[in-house]
Amino acid sequence: MQLYIFIIITTLLIVKPTVNALFLSELTAANLPYAYLLVAVVAVCSSYFYNRALKKFSLLQIIRVTLLISGLVFLSLKVLLNLHYFSESLLYFYYVWVALFAVLSTSQFWVLANLVYNIREAKRLFGFIGAGAIAGGIVGGYLTNLFAPLIGNDNLMIIAAILIISCIPISNIIWKKRVRQLGVFRQKQRTYATNESSFKLILQSKHLTYIAGIIGMSVLVAKLVDFQFSDIASREIPDSEDLASFFGFWFSTFNLASLAIQLFFTRKVVGVWGVASTLMILPIAIGVAAILFIVFPELWVVILVKAMDGSLKQSVNKSASELLVLPVPTEVKNKTKSFIDVVVDSVATGLAGCLLIFVIKGFQFEAREVSILIVLLLGIWLFFIYKIRGTYFESFRENLISFTEKNKLNKKNKSSKKVSTKETIIKVLSTGEDSEILFMLNKVKEISDKRLRDLVIKLLSHSNPEIQAAAIENLYFLDKGTAIEKVQELIHVENDKVVLAAMQYLLTHTDINDLRIFDAYLNHENDYISSAALFCLARESRDNPILAKRYNLSLRIDMGIRDLNLPSENHRPQETIELIQAIGYAGIPKYFSFISAHFNNIDDKVILAAIKAAGISTSPIFIGDLLNFLTQKEYRKAAQEALISYGSGIMKVLMLKLKMDEIKDNAKQFIPQIIGAFKDQNAVNNLFKLLRNKDIIVRLEAANILNDIKQEKPELKFSKRDVVRLILSECKLYHYTLSAMYLQKHISKKYKLSEASDELTEEFSARGSLIELLEKRLDSGLEQIFKLLGLHYQQKDIEIAYHGILSEKQDIRANAIEFLDNLLHPNLKNALLPLVENTILSSSTQHLDESMQIIPSEYECFKMLLKGKDLKIKLAVLYLIRRINNAKYFKLVAPLLHHPNKKIRTFAAKAQEAMNAA
């Protein structure tokens, strides 16, 4: 690729000085504005046919034809130079052709480069490849300067023709090696075929519009600078060959300066300043030189102005300009880039011609006034650069969103979608199946629409008890006091849910002072009613000790326990459930053992009721049992809700138990959800503490919950300084883990299992287990880093970047990393991006090896992992040390013999035994 662009620019710098010198010598600089206009007209007209060709033929075929025709044109120029036949029309033809060749051939090259390289490769390599273009400018210019007087301009055209045609086999090799190997997805990107016109595509995109504006203004300013340079030079040097030599010398000198900038500054400037800031260098430099010319209107200053344009345009400005189009979708980019490079360039050239003809000549502007015009145009140029800062970033975001699954990003929004229209609700409540009615009753309760009262009242007579109970619950939300008589009738239905719902409703809508409900139902002969009444009494008297004393709640509970303890086939599980929950509401400690006893009941419903009752009681004696229930999936949700019932004070207890390591390992990961349920500043502060927990799963859960709270309650304080520190800490841990994994993989490759003993086979297996564990930790570590980034930046931006990085397509991953490159602050960027590039973009361990700054020894690796926070990795390392059986690791194992964790002590002891035995 570098050789290809080197030859293109070398050829251009041989032909351009010759044609320019001929044009200026024969027609003078006064005709340059007309040439600029002609270039614009021809370019616009030819772009129509060029775009039609692009729809029918591949990019490679178009490149071949362009190069071949250019070679033939250069040979025809050699013939005319020999004949010394130059009509005015021929001079205009060659001037226009060289101008079109310059933009078209380079544009085709950069389109090909965009096809061959992804964004990250481009950022690394475009500076290097661009150096080839600058070197071509140096070689071509100096060749013209040296050989034009010796062999004549006509023989230089033969060299130019040979060089340009030699690009055809080079382009074939590039296409065969890279483009054909890109797979079906990228194969489709070879051509430009789309239904939209290039102009329309540009207008539809702000980003492309600003790119066109930047390119157009840079060309317009460059033509005005070129006019100044050519005009003054042609006045000083009338001979065409001497003028060609002068142009060749200065063009090469400008390119030499450009090469120095490209080799030593471009990559650093683009990497540190970013694309948009880098683009400002060229217009500011031209502006300073143009202002200098206003003060000192002399030849050396004009050369300086031209030097600013010539040296910076092909170095830092070119690299930054090519990066601008990378976030644009490929099918759009392939069509619009050529339009911008050729048509916009040529139209800007035409505008420059109009300015020169109608403004400068019309108002008799001198060179000084041209510089004033240049400075004014630079203001417009800088405006476009300022605007493109935002669209460049947005283009990456939009490009990534188009590649990721939108339903994943909007999952939460979809799940919280409101129930359907009122007509649908009415239809379901009137004629729906039982399951549909139950579902809709829950939704009706959420929206509390009193207009649905009559339908819900009708459901009190439904044959399904669950629907009756749900309808009673809805009456409270729809209209307090509605249908009390109908609900009273349901008290006598032999269904626990219906009776309990009815009694709770009646209590809500009856004056408690007259106590009619308790007087009527506590001693009722129907145990459905008496059991529900006791439950309701316990609940109502929770904050009313006078009520509990009047009805002797403690004695009634005692009697209920005795009745249930008597052997009987008539005991219903619901009786036990209601009594357990009544004890929870009553809060009488002497009966708490009844709740504890039913933690081991054979009926899951009773166990769930006991868990709920424990939470209702808020007694500290149940906290340990509830934490143990977190390890069992079927009871986990109930245990979490029970612990949340203790109120915000439970957070302090849980944090202390975590600190003292009194919670089982497989229960710790659910603690963040309990703390996060309170959604206040205290919860946020505690979750931040959990972000430093030694267990990666706990840290992940804490970060997840914090992200949810931030989205729901952004007014809470989330310390960005702490978040940055945590991210840097996670990046450091990630780097250590990556180093350890690489080292273990490197060692594992040396094993020859076919010749290995049993001991070596066990050692190899132990290494494999450690590698697998390290890989899992890398995945979790990367996820944790991005969860933390979501606390510092916009969560949606981080989410789409994370999904992009996890994509199987390399281009999407590269775009995601470039998106982060533009989003992150320098300290986070420097810490995170190298790690992501090494593990995600790297397809070979060799690349990882070269990218790692320091690869630790195995002793250092084990020392680092044993000092870490991860219990499972520590155990895996101790097991591997045991299998390696090398006494040099004794110093690492000895301190762990007294570790507070029993498993670590055990594994350390076994490792020491193995080393002592050896």
Secondary structure by P-SEA (a helix, b strand, c coil): caaaaaaaaaaaaacaaaaaaaaaaaccccaaaaaaaaaaaaaaaaaaaaaaaaacccaaaaaaaaaaaaaaaaaaaaaaaaaccccaaaaaaaaaaaaaaaaaaaaaaaaaaaaaccaaaaaacaaaaaaaaaaaaaaaaaaaacccccccaaaaaaaaaaaaaaaaaaaaaaaaaccccccaaaaaaccccccccaaaaaaacaaaaaaaaaaaaaaaaaaaaaaaaaaaaaaacccaaaaaaaaaaaaaaaaaaaaaaaaccaaaaaaaccaaaaaaaaaaaaaaaaaaaaacccaaaaaaaaaaaaaaaacaaaaaaaaccccccaaaaaaaaaaaacaaaaaaaaaaaaaaccccccccccaaaaaaaaaaaaaaaaaaaaaaaaaaaaaaaaaaaaaccccccaaaaaaacccccaaaaaaaaccccaaaaaaaaaaaaaaccccaaaaaaaacccccaaaaaaaaaaaaacccccaaaaaaaacccccaaaaaaaaaaaaaacccccccccccccccccaaaaaaaaaaaaaaacccaaaaaaaaaaaaaaaaaaaaacccccccaaaaaaaaaaaaaaccccaaaaaaaacccccaaaaaaaaaaaaaaccccaaaaaaaacccccaaaaaaaaaaacccaaaaaaaaaaaacccccccccaaaaaaaccccaaaaaaaaaacccccaaaaaaaaaaaaaaaaacccccccaaaaaaaaaaaaaaaaaaaaaaaaaaaaaaacccccccaaaaaaaaaaaaaaaaaaaaaaaaaaaaaaaaaacccaaaaaaaaaaaacccaaaaaaaaaaaaacccaaaaaacaaaaaaccccccaaaaaaaccccccaaaaaaaaaacccaaaaaaaaaaaaaacccccccccccccccccaaaaaaaaaaaaaaaac
